[in-house]
Amino acid sequence: MLFLILLITFSSYAFSQTNLYHLIPKEAVSNGKLGVVVKSLTRGESVFEYNSDKLFIPASNIKVITSVTALSLLKPDYRFKTEIYSGGEIINGILYGGLFIKGYGDPTLTTQDLSLMVYKLKEMGIKEIRGGITVDDSYFGQDRYGKGWKEQWRGNPFCPPIGALTLNHNKYRVHVRPSKPGKAPVVELEPKGTSVNVINNAVTGGRKSTVLIRRLEEGKTILIKGRIPSRASPAVFEVTVSNPAIYTGSVFKKLLEDSGIKVQGFISTGKTPTWANKLYTHLSEPLYTIITQYNKNSINLIGENLFKTLGAEILGPPGTWEKGSKVVSDFLRKAVSVEDEFNIVDGSGLSLLNRVSPQTMIKVLEFAYINKPIFSEFISSLPIGGVDGTLKRRFRMSEVEGRVIAKTGHLNNVNALSGYLITRKGEILVFSILANGLGWKAVEFQNALLTHLVDCCESSI
């Protein structure tokens, strides 16, 4: 009888494996462009494996690893700080010695946050600042772009420069509004105080808008050209800054002046003196809130600031990509017990040098699942198929809508999807599907596999 039970169980398992193998695109069979692992967390059993230990470029699936590492080491309630210092005394409303603003990697700092800081300074009775504003981003190393990032990506909103003093994800908006026919359109920068040279060669007129913007001199100058119809709505562009700290200081200075606080002096970069007087500390939202923004919307800058912050917090400042890599690698080896080879050089997955296996992804997802203090925060940060985030438009009206909770990854013919699937009977599966060079065949395979798994495993295994 025992033999018969084992035979039936094995036959069902083999039948399911065979069915799943038939889903693999023929393009992936001979060249190893696809790797898959599916495991039941409910039963602790393997469901399906294909090239499980092969290394792939994971793209934004790296965010899973960065998130779990940050939640584990920094803790869910961790908050980033941004500090304001004075370089001297405040006498009769005049702050002498200049103002210092020091960043500690907050990836969520906004113009509104700076406005709050200005309000706090006004509450202190400050009416004038003498000595200018020094922006301090020394908590991170000064490399703005990671290894393995393509140079042509720079300037794109998904690839902003990285710094310890960050504002508005290191982007600003350019509003191009039509004026009189034949005249140059009106150009407005948002937020006010954004320091950039503008060359406006655009013209008002024509039947359709052809306005475009080019970054010049690594973003210090923008060139606007093309045409915009006289009755057209404003054209709006997002542009990345050239120097995050200077950008933050420029906007801060404008906010101070608009509030009635005079600023005498220039904006410069430098370190905050040890003898400076701390005036105010701004704290970010807790890490678990930031992780949700990070994963739902796949915001690369958050990943890089987390990566460098891990390096700074665990190994000491300045935070660098090298230190972040060591912290994450040590965490995977020692805490998660990853045995496969891997190479992780950034926190967002932009780098083409990153390499992980599907089995490593599964290990990380399993680690999160069994560590209850972080699991609720982690899983709630992931996009839900057909519901929100980067999966909002996928799996709608399908068998797995609302059942797939996973991180997407897309980059240069890289397609990745790793996360959790809840079957119809409530069984929890963990899966990782990594594909390099399959194009849309990878997406089709993801859809087919998950649709099959939502029903097959409960009945055939």
PyMOL commands that set and color helices and strands:
alter all, ss='L'
color gray80, all
select helices_A, chain A and resi 2-21+26-29+59-73+111-123+151-153+168-170+217-219+244-258+287-297+300-315+321-334+358-370+372-379+389-391+440-460
alter helices_A, ss='H'
color red, helices_A
select strands_A, chain A and resi 34-40+45-50+81-86+90-91+94-95+99-103+128-130+133-136+171-177+186-190+197-200+203-204+212-216+221-225+227-228+235-240+262-264+267-269+277-283+404-411+414-422+428-436
alter strands_A, ss='S'
color yellow, strands_A
deselect
rebuild
show_as cartoon
